[in-house]
Amino acid sequence: MNKSKRRRQWKQDQHTLLKGVNLGSTQAEPTEAMARQLFSMLEQAKRDGRIDAPVKFLQSKINASLTSLGDLALACKKGCSHCCYVWVSATAPEVLFISKVVKRMGKATIERVRDAHERTKEFDFDTRYLHPQACPLLEDDLCQIYDSRPNACRFAASGSAEICARAYHNLSDEAIPIPTTHLKGSSIYSLAMAAALRKADLAYHAYEFSAALIRAIDTKNAESAWLSGESVFSGVMREPADIFTEPRAQQIYEHAFR
């Protein structure tokens, strides 16, 4: 694709994503547009040594998508934190961005993250739910990094707080009534970010949040090091499934960057 076509594609993608990805759409084009926009920003981030722009862009588009849904019948409200006691997945860009937020919050907050990681580091993706442990960034049932929270947390939603309480704390094994729009949105934005990271030759895996956060905090110049290609999160526990084993993910990637 020549420069003129790339410029037209960029403007078209911006228009497509003006209000975020339409979570009611069945078309692949918005996901592909999101992947291309993120990839371009990641390439600039590699040159700048700063991850802020693509992460803020991701956050803004997720917020736009959720806002466009209007008022849904959700049980979630301020002070409801049942889902903050389980495994949380986050990509490296999100973790690196949040690590800077946490560092500014001070030593006490960092130590809470470290302590939480020590209590849960032996539990993998399949067993973590058996050991409920509050997110270290939860205080008085309120998220202390709400505006910077990971993608997974932004799409966490339920139609019943009672079911969440039983499932997350009492391990009742009940299915959480998550709206299909939120399940779809989480999948779309996760796929777009993974595709963009893969195209940028950066690790696209989703890591256990506390473990990755401590690694980022403890690694000198973690942000610039990761953007330059260093394996900052090597050995950090991550989701076992590779998103690109899914045919749809492969198709989105190939169509977005053909």
C-alpha positions as CSV (number, residue, x, y, z in Angstrom):
1,M,0.0,0.0,0.0
2,N,1.5,3.4,-1.1
3,K,1.6,6.5,1.1
4,S,-1.6,8.0,-0.5
5,K,-3.6,4.8,0.1
6,R,-2.3,4.6,3.7
7,R,-3.4,8.1,4.4
8,R,-6.9,7.4,3.0
9,Q,-7.1,4.3,5.1
10,W,-6.0,6.2,8.2
11,K,-8.8,8.8,7.7
12,Q,-11.4,6.1,7.0
13,D,-10.3,4.2,10.1
14,Q,-10.6,7.3,12.2
15,H,-14.2,7.9,10.9
16,T,-15.1,4.3,11.6
17,L,-13.9,4.5,15.2
18,L,-15.3,8.0,15.9
19,K,-17.7,6.5,18.6
20,G,-15.6,3.4,19.3
21,V,-16.3,0.0,17.9
22,N,-20.0,-0.6,17.5
23,L,-20.6,-3.5,19.8
24,G,-23.9,-4.4,18.0
25,S,-22.2,-4.8,14.6
26,T,-21.2,-8.2,13.2
27,Q,-18.7,-6.7,10.7
28,A,-15.0,-7.2,11.1
29,E,-14.0,-3.8,9.7
30,P,-14.1,-1.9,13.0
31,T,-11.9,-4.4,14.7
32,E,-9.5,-4.3,11.8
33,A,-9.5,-0.4,11.9
34,M,-8.8,-0.5,15.6
35,A,-5.9,-2.9,15.0
36,R,-4.4,-0.6,12.4
37,Q,-4.7,2.5,14.5
38,L,-3.1,0.8,17.5
39,F,-0.3,-0.6,15.4
40,S,0.5,2.9,14.1
41,M,0.6,4.3,17.6
42,L,2.7,1.4,18.8
43,E,5.3,2.0,16.1
44,Q,5.4,5.7,17.3
45,A,5.6,4.5,20.9
46,K,8.7,2.4,20.0
47,R,10.4,5.5,18.6
48,D,9.4,7.7,21.5
49,G,10.0,5.1,24.3
50,R,6.6,5.9,25.8
51,I,3.5,3.7,25.8
52,D,0.9,6.3,26.8
53,A,-0.6,7.2,23.5
54,P,-1.8,3.8,22.3
55,V,-3.1,2.9,25.8
56,K,-5.0,6.1,26.2
57,F,-6.4,5.6,22.7
58,L,-7.6,2.1,23.6
59,Q,-9.2,3.4,26.8
60,S,-11.0,6.2,25.1
61,K,-12.4,4.0,22.4
62,I,-13.6,1.4,25.0
63,N,-15.3,4.2,26.9
64,A,-16.9,5.4,23.8
65,S,-18.2,1.9,22.9
66,L,-19.7,1.5,26.4
67,T,-21.2,4.9,26.4
68,S,-22.9,4.2,23.1
69,L,-24.7,1.2,24.7
70,G,-26.9,3.6,26.7
71,D,-28.5,2.5,30.0
72,L,-28.3,-1.3,30.4
73,A,-29.9,-3.2,33.3
74,L,-26.7,-3.8,35.2
75,A,-26.2,-4.6,38.9
76,C,-22.8,-3.0,38.9
77,K,-22.5,0.3,40.8
78,K,-20.0,2.3,42.8
79,G,-18.8,0.2,45.7
80,C,-19.6,-3.2,44.1
81,S,-16.3,-5.1,43.9
82,H,-17.0,-8.8,43.8
83,C,-15.2,-9.3,40.5
84,C,-12.1,-7.6,42.0
85,Y,-11.1,-10.8,43.8
86,V,-10.2,-13.0,40.8
87,W,-7.5,-13.3,38.1
88,V,-7.2,-10.2,36.0
89,S,-5.6,-10.3,32.6
90,A,-3.7,-7.3,31.2
91,T,-1.4,-6.8,28.2
92,A,2.1,-5.4,28.5
93,P,1.1,-1.9,27.3
94,E,-1.7,-1.6,29.9
95,V,0.7,-2.9,32.7
96,L,3.5,-0.5,31.8
97,F,1.0,2.4,31.7
98,I,-0.5,1.5,35.1
99,S,2.9,0.9,36.6
100,K,3.7,4.6,36.2
101,V,0.4,5.4,37.9
102,V,1.1,3.1,40.8
103,K,4.6,4.5,41.3
104,R,3.2,8.0,41.6
105,M,0.8,6.6,44.3
106,G,3.8,5.9,46.5
107,K,5.6,3.1,48.3
108,A,2.7,1.9,50.4
109,T,0.7,1.1,47.3
110,I,3.6,-0.6,45.7
111,E,4.0,-2.8,48.7
112,R,0.3,-3.7,48.7
113,V,0.7,-4.9,45.1
114,R,3.8,-6.9,46.1
115,D,2.1,-8.5,49.1
116,A,-0.9,-9.5,46.9
117,H,1.3,-11.0,44.3
118,E,3.1,-13.1,47.0
119,R,-0.3,-14.5,48.2
120,T,-1.4,-15.5,44.7
121,K,1.7,-16.2,42.7
122,E,1.3,-20.0,43.0
123,F,-2.2,-20.0,41.4
124,D,-2.5,-20.3,37.7
125,F,-5.3,-19.1,35.4
126,D,-7.3,-22.3,36.1
127,T,-7.0,-22.3,39.9
128,R,-6.8,-18.6,40.8
129,Y,-10.6,-18.4,41.2
130,L,-10.4,-21.0,44.1
131,H,-8.4,-18.5,46.1
132,P,-10.3,-15.2,46.3
133,Q,-7.9,-12.3,46.9
134,A,-8.8,-8.6,46.7
135,C,-7.0,-6.6,44.0
136,P,-4.3,-4.6,45.8
137,L,-5.6,-1.5,44.1
138,L,-9.0,-1.9,45.7
139,E,-9.6,0.3,48.8
140,D,-12.9,0.5,50.6
141,D,-14.4,-1.4,47.7
142,L,-13.3,1.3,45.3
143,C,-10.8,1.0,42.5
144,Q,-7.9,3.4,43.1
145,I,-6.9,3.4,39.4
146,Y,-10.4,3.4,37.9
147,D,-9.6,5.7,35.0
148,S,-6.5,3.6,34.2
149,R,-7.9,0.1,34.8
150,P,-7.3,-2.7,32.3
151,N,-9.5,-3.7,29.4
152,A,-10.7,-6.7,31.4
153,C,-12.0,-4.6,34.2
154,R,-13.7,-2.1,31.8
155,F,-15.9,-4.8,30.4
156,A,-16.6,-6.6,33.7
157,A,-20.3,-6.4,34.2
158,S,-23.2,-8.4,35.6
159,G,-27.0,-8.4,35.8
160,S,-26.9,-9.8,39.4
161,A,-24.7,-8.7,42.3
162,E,-26.0,-11.5,44.4
163,I,-24.8,-14.1,41.9
164,C,-21.4,-12.4,41.7
165,A,-21.1,-12.4,45.5
166,R,-21.9,-16.2,45.7
167,A,-19.7,-17.1,42.7
168,Y,-16.7,-15.0,43.5
169,H,-16.6,-15.3,47.3
170,N,-18.4,-18.6,48.0
171,L,-17.4,-20.4,44.8
172,S,-20.9,-21.4,44.0
173,D,-20.0,-22.2,40.4
174,E,-22.9,-20.1,39.1
175,A,-22.6,-18.5,35.7
176,I,-22.2,-14.7,35.9
177,P,-24.9,-13.0,33.8
178,I,-22.6,-10.9,31.7
179,P,-24.3,-9.0,28.9
180,T,-23.3,-10.3,25.4
181,T,-22.3,-6.7,24.4
182,H,-19.6,-6.7,27.1
183,L,-18.4,-10.2,26.2
184,K,-18.2,-9.1,22.6
185,G,-16.5,-5.8,23.4
186,S,-13.8,-7.4,25.5
187,S,-13.1,-9.9,22.7
188,I,-13.0,-7.2,20.0
189,Y,-10.7,-4.9,21.8
190,S,-8.4,-7.7,23.1
191,L,-8.1,-9.0,19.5
192,A,-7.4,-5.6,18.1
193,M,-4.6,-5.0,20.6
194,A,-3.2,-8.4,20.1
195,A,-3.1,-8.0,16.3
196,A,-1.5,-4.6,16.6
197,L,1.2,-5.9,19.0
198,R,1.9,-8.9,16.8
199,K,2.3,-6.7,13.8
200,A,4.6,-4.4,15.8
201,D,6.8,-7.4,16.8
202,L,5.9,-7.0,20.4
203,A,4.6,-9.6,22.9
204,Y,0.8,-9.8,22.5
205,H,0.1,-12.1,25.5
206,A,-2.3,-11.3,28.4
207,Y,-0.5,-11.5,31.8
208,E,-1.7,-12.0,35.3
209,F,-2.0,-8.4,36.4
210,S,-0.3,-8.3,39.9
211,A,2.6,-10.4,38.7
212,A,3.2,-8.3,35.6
213,L,2.7,-5.0,37.5
214,I,5.4,-5.9,40.0
215,R,7.8,-7.0,37.2
216,A,7.2,-3.6,35.5
217,I,7.8,-1.7,38.8
218,D,10.9,-3.6,39.7
219,T,12.5,-3.5,36.2
220,K,14.7,-0.5,35.5
221,N,13.4,1.5,32.5
222,A,10.8,-1.2,31.9
223,E,8.8,0.9,29.5
224,S,11.6,1.8,27.1
225,A,13.2,-1.6,27.5
226,W,10.0,-3.5,26.5
227,L,9.4,-1.1,23.6
228,S,12.9,-1.7,22.3
229,G,12.2,-5.5,22.2
230,E,13.5,-6.7,25.6
231,S,11.6,-9.6,27.2
232,V,10.7,-7.7,30.3
233,F,7.8,-10.0,31.2
234,S,9.5,-13.3,30.5
235,G,8.4,-16.0,33.0
236,V,5.4,-13.9,34.2
237,M,2.3,-16.0,34.4
238,R,-0.1,-15.4,31.5
239,E,-3.3,-16.8,30.0
240,P,-2.7,-20.3,28.7
241,A,-4.6,-19.8,25.4
242,D,-2.9,-18.1,22.5
243,I,-5.5,-15.8,20.9
244,F,-4.1,-16.5,17.4
245,T,-5.0,-20.2,17.5
246,E,-8.6,-18.9,16.8
247,P,-9.4,-18.7,13.1
248,R,-11.2,-15.4,13.5
249,A,-8.1,-13.8,15.0
250,Q,-6.0,-15.0,12.1
251,Q,-8.5,-13.6,9.7
252,I,-8.7,-10.2,11.4
253,Y,-4.9,-10.0,11.5
254,E,-4.5,-10.9,7.8
255,H,-7.3,-8.6,6.6
256,A,-6.1,-5.7,8.8
257,F,-2.6,-5.7,7.5
258,R,-2.8,-7.2,4.0
